[in-house]
């Protein structure tokens, strides 16, 4: 067996290298019920023995760069870009896959207006904004960490996991296609509804937003964004609470 990969957080996250048999059983259960392992009991058992547990305090950042796979065991992780919430990762959710096998986290450069930038805005003294994805603990959380070497071994040795891994990546492609669809949707309503559906869940229906940054993120005018939000609130799809938006009906949002 390869040497166990021990995780050290760049911030203050505490790594638990040795876990009790009871905790090991809980880890197996979370892994087996996750979309990545999808019932692959033998692979979940193998992964649980080789991985580590990272304990994060509220607000601590998870370093998702460089050859590690992460599965949320408890708590909630918030994924954001330029202070705009993109997603909430709850128990069983997986992140870090794009950093495996030589991958790097992509950074999308945009113009000041929020349009995709192919480099021209850097001419004649212009500056570009970089959208960096940030993952941090929305509340105290525990994260299971598996290194690339162990993922490779599972893919090679366990057919169930290899099949599940392909299915997981396919689902990720579909998810990104949906996100592209709402970024390019013709109406402000569809863009805002798509964003809210991705940024919230049944368990966590609220999201804190900066309307100015959200308008740039969705590439829509602030006035149009406010009008659309008011319309959704009047329909009972959402409720405004201070700087937050609470989704009341995912079905009404999905109607478009």
N, C-alpha and C positions, 0 to 999 in steps of 0.2 A: 504494500500500500504506500502511495506517495506521502511525503511529509505533509502534515496538516497545515493548511494555510491560515495563519493567525492574522486577524484584522486589527489594525491600529488606526483609530480615528484621528484625523488631522486637528480636530477641535477638542472637545472635552468628553466626547462620548466614551462610555465605559464598555470595554470588551469583556464578555464573560467567556473564558476559554474552556472551562470545565462546568458542565451542567449535570444536574441530578438525573436519575433515570426517569423520574416523574416529568421533569421539564423536557427531557428528550422525547418522551411519549407525546407531549403537547405539540412539540415542534413537528413530529411526524404527522400528527393529525392535521395541522395547518397546511403542511406541504401537500399531503394527499388530496386535500380539498381545494387546493389552488388550481387555477387554470393551467399553470405550467406543468405540474405533475399529474393532474387530472386522473386521480385514482391509481397511479403507478406506485403501489405500496413498496415494492422492493427498492425502487429508485429513491423514494422518499426516506426509507430507512438508511440507505447508503449515504444520502446527502446529509441527513441529520447527524450522522456520526462524524462527518468530515467538515461540517461548517462551524461557524461561530455565531454568537449572539451579541449584537450591538445594542446597548441601552442609550437612548437619547432623551435628554431633557427637552421640555418645550422650547422651541425656537432654535435648537441646535441644527446645524446644517449637515446633511449626509453627503459625503463625497462619493459621487456615482461615476467618477472617471476612472478608467483603467482596470479592466479585467475582473470585475466582481459582479455577482448576481445577488439581488436583494429581494427578500420576501418579508412583507410586514407580518409580524406575529401578533402585535397588539398596538393600540393607539392609532394615530392617523398621521400620514405624511402629506404635506402640501407641496404641489409642484407649481412653480410660478415662473414668469418671465417678465422682467422689468416691472415688478410689483403687480402684475396681473395674474390672478389665479388661473391655472390651466386645468388642474385635476386634483382630486383627493384620493390618496392611496390608503385603503383600509385593510383590515385583516385578510391575508391571503393574496393581496395585490403584489405584483412583481415589477421591479424596475432595474435598470442597469444593463439590459440586454444589448443596447446599442454600443456599449463600451467593451463588449466581448470580441474576441478574435480580431484584434487590431483596430476595432472601431473607435471613433472619437465622437464626443458630443458635438453635434452640429450647431453652429451659430448662424442665425439668420440676420443678415444686415438689412436694415430698412432705411429708407429716406425719412426725412423729418415728417413727411406727410403720412408715413406708414406704409408706403408702397415698397414692394420687393426691390432691392437695390442691386444692380449688376455691376456697380463700380463707378458709374458716371458722377454720382454725387460727391465723390472724393476729389474730383477735378477742381482747379481754380480755388483752392483753399477750403472746399466744402468738407464737412464731417459726416460720418455715418454713425448711426446708432446700432449697437449690437444687442441682440436679444439672447441673453444667456439663460438657460434653464437652470433653476435652483430648486433643490429638494430639501425641505427642512421639516422638523417635527412640529406638527400643528398642535399636538398635545404630547405628554410623555409617551414614548413609544419604544417597542423592542423590535429589532429587525434581524432576521436571519441572513447571514452572509455566506455565500458559496463562491469559491474562487474558480477562475476559468479552467484550471487544470482538472478540477473535479467535474465541471460541466462537460468537458470534452470526454472524460472517462465514462460518464453516464450515457452520453450519446452513443459512444462506441460499444458499450457493453449491454445496454438495456434498450431493447426494441420498443418497449412501451413508452419510455421516456423520449426516445428519438422521434417517435410519431407525435407525441404530445408537444414536443418542442416545435416541430414544424407547424402544427396546428396553432400553437400560441403565436408564432411569428406571423402566420397568415391572418389571425385575428387582429394583430397589431397593424398590419397593412390596411385592413378594412377600417380600423379605427382612424388611422391617419387619412384615409380617403374621405371619411365622414368629416374630419376636421378641415380638410381642403375644401370640401363642399360648402361648409358654412363660411369659410374665409372668402370664397368666390361667389357666394349667393347674391342674387340680384337685389334682394330686399334687405333692409336693415333688420326687419323682424326675424328673418331666417338666420342672419348672422348672430344676432343677440340670443335667439332661442337656442341655436346650436352651441354657442359658448356656455350658456347657463346649464344645458343638459350635460355637457362634459365636465363642468367645474363643480357640479353638485351631485348628490346621490340621495336615495331615499333616507339613508341614515344621517346624512349631513346635508340638509337641503339649503343651507345658507352660505353665501359667499360675500366677502368684503371686497368692494371694488372702488377704484379711483376712476371716476367717469371720464376724466380727461385722458388718462392713459388707456382706458378701455376703448375709447373712441379711436385712438391712434392704432391700437392693437387690431381692431376690427376694420380699420380704414373707413370709418364713417364719420360724419359730422356730429359734433356734440349735441347740437339742437335736435337733430334727427334721432340720436340715441335716447335723449330724454323723452321725446314724444313717443317713441316706440315703447320705452319702459312704462310710461304712463298708460299707454293703451293695453299692455299686457297686465298691468295691475288692475285696470278697469274690468278686464275679462275674468279676473280671478285666477290668472295663471301664476302671478308672483305678488309679493308684498314688499314694499320698501321699508327698511328699518334703519334709519340713520344713513351710514355709509355702506350698509349691507342690502343684499337682495335675497329674499327667501322664496324658494320655489314652492308654490302651493299645489300645482298640478303639472306633472311632467307630460301628461297626455295632451293638455291644452298647448303646451310649448311645442310638442312634436307635431301638432296639426299644421304648423307653418302658416 
